[in-house]
Amino acid sequence: GEDLIRESGIPYAIVRPCALTEEPAGADLIFDQGDNITGKVSRDEVARICIAALESPHALNKTFEVKSTVPFSEPFTVDPENPPPEKDYNEYFKNLKDGITGKEALEQSTVSV
Protein backbone atom coordinates (compact mmCIF):
# COMPACT_ATOMS: atom_id res chain seq x y z
CA GLY A 1 0.00 0.00 0.00
CA GLU A 2 2.80 2.44 0.81
CA ASP A 3 4.39 1.88 -2.59
CA LEU A 4 1.10 2.72 -4.32
CA ILE A 5 0.84 5.94 -2.36
CA ARG A 6 4.43 6.89 -3.22
CA GLU A 7 3.94 6.06 -6.90
CA SER A 8 0.59 7.88 -7.16
CA GLY A 9 2.13 11.32 -7.55
CA ILE A 10 0.00 12.83 -4.78
CA PRO A 11 1.81 14.45 -1.87
CA TYR A 12 2.12 12.21 1.19
CA ALA A 13 3.66 11.66 4.59
CA ILE A 14 3.74 8.02 5.68
CA VAL A 15 3.83 7.82 9.47
CA ARG A 16 4.71 4.45 10.95
CA PRO A 17 4.02 4.52 14.67
CA CYS A 18 5.40 1.83 16.93
CA ALA A 19 3.00 0.06 19.31
CA LEU A 20 0.11 2.40 20.06
CA THR A 21 -0.81 3.16 23.67
CA GLU A 22 -3.58 4.97 25.51
CA GLU A 23 -0.98 7.02 27.38
CA PRO A 24 -1.14 10.82 27.10
CA ALA A 25 0.91 12.75 24.57
CA GLY A 26 4.00 14.52 25.79
CA ALA A 27 6.76 11.93 26.13
CA ASP A 28 10.08 12.61 24.43
CA LEU A 29 10.11 11.15 20.93
CA ILE A 30 12.45 9.46 18.49
CA PHE A 31 11.82 9.75 14.77
CA ASP A 32 13.73 7.39 12.51
CA GLN A 33 13.65 6.03 8.99
CA GLY A 34 14.38 2.65 7.50
CA ASP A 35 11.85 0.55 9.42
CA ASN A 36 14.30 -0.31 12.18
CA ILE A 37 12.86 0.89 15.51
CA THR A 38 10.53 -0.70 18.02
CA GLY A 39 8.84 0.77 21.02
CA LYS A 40 5.61 2.46 21.95
CA VAL A 41 3.93 5.78 21.26
CA SER A 42 0.73 7.47 22.37
CA ARG A 43 -2.24 7.49 19.98
CA ASP A 44 -2.76 11.14 20.93
CA GLU A 45 0.83 11.91 19.96
CA VAL A 46 0.44 10.15 16.59
CA ALA A 47 -2.68 12.20 15.87
CA ARG A 48 -0.76 15.41 16.59
CA ILE A 49 2.12 14.27 14.39
CA CYS A 50 -0.24 13.53 11.50
CA ILE A 51 -1.88 16.95 11.76
CA ALA A 52 1.52 18.67 11.92
CA ALA A 53 2.73 16.65 8.90
CA LEU A 54 -0.17 18.01 6.83
CA GLU A 55 1.17 21.53 7.32
CA SER A 56 4.92 20.91 7.15
CA PRO A 57 6.96 21.07 3.95
CA HIS A 58 9.63 19.04 5.80
CA ALA A 59 7.30 16.01 6.08
CA LEU A 60 6.29 16.16 2.41
CA ASN A 61 6.91 12.86 0.60
CA LYS A 62 8.68 11.30 3.58
CA THR A 63 8.26 7.92 5.27
CA PHE A 64 9.21 7.67 8.92
CA GLU A 65 8.74 5.80 12.18
CA VAL A 66 8.07 7.31 15.59
CA LYS A 67 8.29 6.06 19.16
CA SER A 68 8.54 7.53 22.62
CA THR A 69 11.69 7.22 24.68
CA VAL A 70 9.69 5.64 27.53
CA PRO A 71 10.29 1.87 27.80
CA PHE A 72 7.36 -0.56 27.54
CA SER A 73 7.88 -1.48 31.18
CA GLU A 74 7.27 2.10 32.36
CA PRO A 75 3.92 3.88 32.05
CA PHE A 76 4.04 7.49 30.91
CA THR A 77 1.91 9.91 32.89
CA VAL A 78 1.48 13.67 32.86
CA ASP A 79 1.20 15.87 35.92
CA PRO A 80 -1.78 18.16 35.14
CA GLU A 81 -0.17 20.93 37.17
CA ASN A 82 3.07 20.69 35.20
CA PRO A 83 2.25 19.44 31.67
CA PRO A 84 5.02 18.91 29.13
CA PRO A 85 5.61 21.76 26.68
CA GLU A 86 3.99 21.63 23.24
CA LYS A 87 6.27 20.05 20.66
CA ASP A 88 7.44 21.69 17.45
CA TYR A 89 7.22 18.63 15.21
CA ASN A 90 9.00 20.55 12.43
CA GLU A 91 12.19 20.06 14.42
CA TYR A 92 11.74 16.30 13.96
CA PHE A 93 10.57 16.57 10.34
CA LYS A 94 13.61 18.67 9.36
CA ASN A 95 15.91 15.70 9.99
CA LEU A 96 14.01 13.33 7.68
CA LYS A 97 15.70 12.31 4.45
CA ASP A 98 14.18 11.81 1.02
CA GLY A 99 13.81 8.38 -0.49
CA ILE A 100 14.06 6.21 2.63
CA THR A 101 11.17 3.75 2.68
CA GLY A 102 12.33 0.88 4.86
CA LYS A 103 12.72 -1.42 1.90
CA GLU A 104 16.45 -0.64 1.71
CA ALA A 105 17.34 -2.96 4.60
CA LEU A 106 15.13 -5.70 3.19
CA GLU A 107 16.79 -5.41 -0.22
CA GLN A 108 20.27 -5.57 1.35
CA SER A 109 19.40 -8.69 3.34
CA THR A 110 17.93 -10.56 0.35
CA VAL A 111 20.29 -13.28 -0.81
CA SER A 112 20.21 -14.54 -4.39
CA VAL A 113 19.94 -18.28 -4.81
Buried (B, 14 or more C-beta within 10 A) or exposed (E): EEEEBBEEEEEBBBBBBBEEBEBBBBBEBBBBBBBEBEBBBBBBBBEBBBEBBEEBEBBBBBBBBBBBEBEEEEEBEEEEEEEEEEBEBBEBBEEBEEEBBBEBEEEEEEEEE
